[in-house]
């Protein structure tokens, strides 16, 4: 009962998502799959889960649509990430988990609201990307403080560093004119992994008999996040390097072909002076 009381919000959120998933699967099974527009997916979740998650947050999306700006939703997500990091640092893993899960939902909503209301701007994209990075810094910082007296602190540091490299590699590639996405451990996957692992750690840490399992479970979650993020960052690096190398080779080949092409003979320049009239030319010849 103590565990249920301490983890009430996150357990309620989990139960809601599970029940909604059963309903969604039932609708799809009877041929009445909900129509979901603009649903994005990634390699881990796939299109089915992508549509389900968008359908799940549909009521919140309709409530916010046209009433709040995408930047406000982004700011709220950042504030909740800061709050989650503080709760984790104080040892309240249950609170940190459900707050971070809600921050992740808001992180999905800000982009969808911007697209559906045609309010996508470069300044908003910058605000969203930078806010996401700051949010992860605060969340992982809170877990680092929670695990500061254990060897698992290194796992948190590795998870933080590799997560930053996933985002940095994409941003640097886009700065060079290359669209880069994909990977098994993007932000959505990191949020899902961290919330699941921290929930399991909070469940164990909330009882005296299993409290010793809290740090290893959370540390193992951070290790998995670090490994997956490192693999994603390295894969993006390799893909971007190969594509840019291919483009550079194509550009050099094109330049070489242009240099080797035969020169086109230009017509002889024509004089720009006017011809001397016949009478004046004859006078000049006679010395007049």
C-alpha positions as CSV (number, residue, x, y, z in Angstrom):
1,X,0.0,0.0,0.0
2,X,2.9,2.4,0.7
3,X,4.3,1.8,-2.7
4,X,0.9,2.5,-4.4
5,X,0.6,5.7,-2.4
6,X,4.1,6.9,-3.2
7,X,3.9,6.0,-6.9
8,X,0.2,6.8,-7.4
9,X,0.5,9.4,-10.2
10,X,2.9,7.4,-12.3
11,X,0.9,4.1,-11.8
12,X,-2.3,5.9,-12.8
13,X,-0.6,7.2,-15.9
14,X,0.7,3.8,-16.7
15,X,-2.7,2.2,-16.2
16,X,-4.4,4.8,-18.4
17,X,-1.9,4.2,-21.2
18,X,-2.3,0.4,-20.9
19,X,-6.2,0.6,-21.0
20,X,-6.0,3.0,-23.9
21,X,-3.7,0.6,-25.8
22,X,-6.2,-2.2,-25.3
23,X,-9.0,0.0,-26.7
24,X,-6.9,1.1,-29.6
25,X,-5.9,-2.4,-30.5
26,X,-9.6,-3.5,-30.3
27,X,-10.6,-0.7,-32.7
28,X,-7.9,-1.7,-35.1
29,X,-8.9,-5.4,-34.9
30,X,-12.6,-4.7,-35.8
31,X,-11.6,-2.5,-38.7
32,X,-12.4,0.8,-37.0
33,X,-8.9,2.2,-36.6
34,X,-8.9,5.8,-35.5
35,X,-7.9,8.3,-38.2
36,X,-4.7,9.9,-37.0
37,X,-3.1,12.7,-39.1
38,X,0.6,13.7,-39.1
39,X,1.7,10.8,-36.9
40,X,5.5,10.4,-36.9
41,X,7.3,7.2,-35.9
42,X,10.8,6.0,-35.4
43,X,12.7,2.8,-35.9
44,X,12.0,1.5,-32.4
45,X,8.4,2.3,-31.9
46,X,7.2,1.8,-35.5
47,X,4.2,3.3,-37.3
48,X,1.6,1.4,-35.2
49,X,2.9,2.7,-31.9
50,X,3.4,6.1,-33.4
51,X,-0.3,6.4,-34.4
52,X,-1.3,5.0,-31.0
53,X,0.6,7.6,-29.0
54,X,-0.7,10.5,-31.2
55,X,-4.2,9.1,-30.7
56,X,-3.6,8.8,-27.0
57,X,-2.6,12.5,-26.6
58,X,-5.4,13.6,-29.0
59,X,-7.7,14.9,-26.2
60,X,-4.9,17.0,-24.7
61,X,-3.9,18.2,-28.2
62,X,-7.5,19.3,-29.0
63,X,-7.7,21.1,-25.6
64,X,-4.6,23.1,-26.3
65,X,-5.0,23.7,-30.0
66,X,-5.6,27.3,-30.8
67,X,-5.5,28.3,-27.1
68,X,-1.8,28.2,-26.3
69,X,1.3,28.9,-28.4
70,X,3.8,26.1,-29.2
71,X,6.5,28.0,-27.4
72,X,4.5,28.0,-24.2
73,X,4.1,24.3,-24.4
74,X,7.9,24.0,-25.0
75,X,8.6,26.2,-22.0
76,X,6.2,24.1,-19.8
77,X,8.1,20.9,-20.9
78,X,11.4,22.5,-19.9
79,X,10.0,23.6,-16.5
80,X,8.8,20.0,-15.9
81,X,12.2,18.6,-16.8
82,X,13.8,20.9,-14.3
83,X,11.3,19.8,-11.7
84,X,11.9,16.2,-12.5
85,X,15.7,16.6,-12.1
86,X,15.2,18.3,-8.7
87,X,12.9,15.5,-7.5
88,X,15.4,12.8,-8.7
89,X,18.2,14.6,-6.9
90,X,16.1,14.7,-3.7
91,X,15.5,10.9,-4.0
92,X,11.9,11.1,-5.0
93,X,12.2,8.7,-8.0
94,X,8.4,8.2,-8.3
95,X,7.7,11.9,-8.6
96,X,10.6,12.3,-11.0
97,X,9.3,9.6,-13.2
98,X,5.7,10.8,-13.7
99,X,6.9,14.4,-14.1
100,X,9.4,13.4,-16.7
101,X,6.7,11.4,-18.5
102,X,4.4,14.4,-18.7
103,X,7.3,16.5,-19.9
104,X,7.8,14.0,-22.7
105,X,4.1,14.3,-23.7
106,X,4.4,18.0,-23.9
107,X,7.6,17.7,-26.0
108,X,5.5,15.8,-28.5
109,X,2.6,18.2,-28.4
110,X,4.6,21.4,-29.1
111,X,5.7,20.3,-32.5
112,X,2.3,19.0,-33.4
113,X,0.6,22.2,-32.3
114,X,3.0,24.2,-34.4
115,X,2.4,22.1,-37.5
116,X,-1.4,22.0,-37.1
117,X,-1.7,25.7,-36.6
118,X,0.8,26.6,-39.3
119,X,3.1,28.3,-36.7
120,X,6.3,26.6,-37.5
121,X,9.2,29.1,-37.3
122,X,13.0,29.0,-37.2
123,X,13.0,30.7,-33.8
124,X,10.5,28.2,-32.5
125,X,12.6,25.3,-33.8
126,X,15.7,26.8,-32.1
127,X,13.8,27.3,-28.8
128,X,12.5,23.7,-28.9
129,X,15.9,22.1,-29.7
130,X,17.8,24.1,-27.1
131,X,15.1,23.5,-24.5
132,X,15.2,19.8,-25.1
133,X,19.0,19.8,-24.5
134,X,18.6,21.8,-21.3
135,X,15.8,19.6,-20.1
136,X,18.0,16.5,-20.5
137,X,20.8,18.1,-18.7
138,X,18.6,18.8,-15.7
139,X,17.0,15.3,-15.7
140,X,20.3,13.4,-16.0
141,X,21.9,15.9,-13.5
142,X,19.3,14.9,-11.0
143,X,19.9,11.2,-11.5
144,X,23.6,11.8,-11.3
145,X,23.1,13.4,-7.9
146,X,21.0,10.5,-6.8
147,X,23.7,8.1,-7.7
148,X,26.7,10.3,-6.7
149,X,28.0,7.8,-4.1
150,X,27.8,4.8,-6.3
151,X,29.9,3.6,-9.3
152,X,26.7,4.0,-11.4
153,X,27.5,7.7,-11.5
154,X,29.8,7.0,-14.5
155,X,26.8,5.4,-16.3
156,X,24.8,8.6,-15.9
157,X,27.7,10.7,-17.2
158,X,28.0,8.4,-20.2
159,X,24.2,8.5,-20.9
160,X,24.3,12.3,-20.7
161,X,27.3,12.7,-23.0
162,X,26.1,10.2,-25.6
163,X,22.6,11.8,-25.6
164,X,24.1,15.2,-26.3
165,X,26.2,13.7,-29.2
166,X,23.1,12.2,-30.8
167,X,21.6,15.7,-31.0
168,X,24.9,17.5,-31.9
169,X,25.7,15.2,-34.8
170,X,22.3,15.8,-36.3
171,X,22.5,19.6,-35.8
172,X,26.1,19.7,-37.3
173,X,25.0,17.7,-40.3
174,X,22.0,19.9,-40.9
175,X,24.3,22.9,-40.6
176,X,26.2,21.4,-43.5
177,X,23.1,21.0,-45.6
178,X,22.4,17.3,-44.8
179,X,19.1,16.1,-43.4
180,X,19.9,13.5,-40.8
181,X,17.6,11.5,-38.6
182,X,16.9,7.9,-37.5
183,X,18.6,5.7,-35.0
184,X,17.4,3.4,-32.2
185,X,17.9,5.9,-29.3
186,X,16.4,9.2,-30.2
187,X,14.8,11.6,-27.7
188,X,11.5,9.7,-27.6
189,X,13.2,6.4,-27.0
190,X,15.4,7.9,-24.3
191,X,12.4,9.3,-22.5
192,X,10.6,6.0,-22.7
193,X,13.6,4.0,-21.4
194,X,14.5,6.4,-18.6
195,X,10.9,6.6,-17.3
196,X,10.5,2.8,-17.4
197,X,13.8,2.2,-15.6
198,X,13.2,4.9,-13.0
199,X,9.7,3.6,-12.3
200,X,11.2,0.1,-11.7
201,X,13.9,1.7,-9.5
202,X,11.4,3.7,-7.6
203,X,9.2,0.7,-7.0
204,X,12.1,-1.2,-5.4
205,X,13.5,1.8,-3.5
206,X,10.2,2.5,-1.9
207,X,10.4,-0.7,0.3
208,X,13.1,-1.5,2.8
209,X,13.5,-5.1,1.7
210,X,14.3,-4.1,-1.9
211,X,15.7,-0.7,-1.4
212,X,19.2,-1.9,-2.3
213,X,18.0,-2.7,-5.9
214,X,17.1,0.9,-6.6
215,X,20.6,2.1,-7.6
216,X,21.5,-0.9,-9.7
217,X,18.3,-0.8,-11.7
218,X,18.6,2.9,-12.3
219,X,22.3,2.5,-13.1
220,X,21.5,-0.3,-15.5
221,X,18.9,1.9,-17.2
222,X,21.5,4.6,-17.6
223,X,24.0,2.1,-19.0
224,X,21.5,0.9,-21.6
225,X,20.7,4.5,-22.5
226,X,24.4,5.3,-22.9
227,X,25.1,2.3,-25.1
228,X,22.1,2.9,-27.3
229,X,22.8,6.6,-27.6
230,X,26.4,6.0,-28.4
231,X,25.5,3.5,-31.2
232,X,23.0,6.0,-32.6
233,X,25.5,8.9,-32.5
234,X,28.2,6.8,-34.2
235,X,25.8,5.6,-36.8
236,X,24.7,9.1,-37.6
237,X,28.3,10.3,-37.7
238,X,29.2,7.5,-40.2
239,X,26.2,8.1,-42.4
240,X,26.8,11.8,-42.5
241,X,30.5,11.4,-43.2
242,X,29.8,9.0,-46.1
243,X,27.2,11.2,-47.7
244,X,29.3,14.4,-47.4
245,X,32.3,12.5,-48.9
246,X,30.1,11.3,-51.8
247,X,28.9,14.8,-52.4
248,X,32.4,16.2,-52.3
249,X,33.6,13.5,-54.8
250,X,30.7,14.3,-57.1
251,X,31.5,18.0,-57.0
252,X,35.2,17.4,-57.8
253,X,34.3,15.2,-60.7
254,X,31.9,17.8,-62.1
255,X,34.7,20.5,-61.8
256,X,37.2,18.2,-63.5
257,X,34.8,17.6,-66.4
258,X,34.2,21.3,-66.8
259,X,38.0,22.0,-66.9
260,X,38.6,19.2,-69.5
261,X,35.9,20.4,-71.8
262,X,37.2,22.0,-75.1
263,X,37.3,25.7,-75.2
264,X,34.8,27.4,-77.5
265,X,36.4,29.7,-80.1
266,X,35.3,33.3,-79.6
267,X,34.6,35.5,-82.6
268,X,37.3,38.1,-83.4
269,X,36.6,41.5,-81.8
270,X,35.1,44.1,-84.2
271,X,36.5,47.7,-84.3
272,X,34.3,50.2,-82.5
273,X,35.4,53.2,-84.6
274,X,33.3,54.6,-87.5
275,X,34.7,54.3,-91.1
276,X,36.1,57.6,-92.6
277,X,33.9,59.0,-95.3
278,X,35.3,58.6,-98.9
279,X,35.6,62.3,-99.5
280,X,37.6,63.0,-96.3
281,X,39.9,60.0,-97.0
282,X,40.6,61.3,-100.5
283,X,41.4,64.8,-99.1
284,X,43.8,63.3,-96.6
285,X,45.5,61.4,-99.4
286,X,46.0,64.6,-101.4
287,X,47.3,66.5,-98.5
288,X,44.4,69.0,-98.5
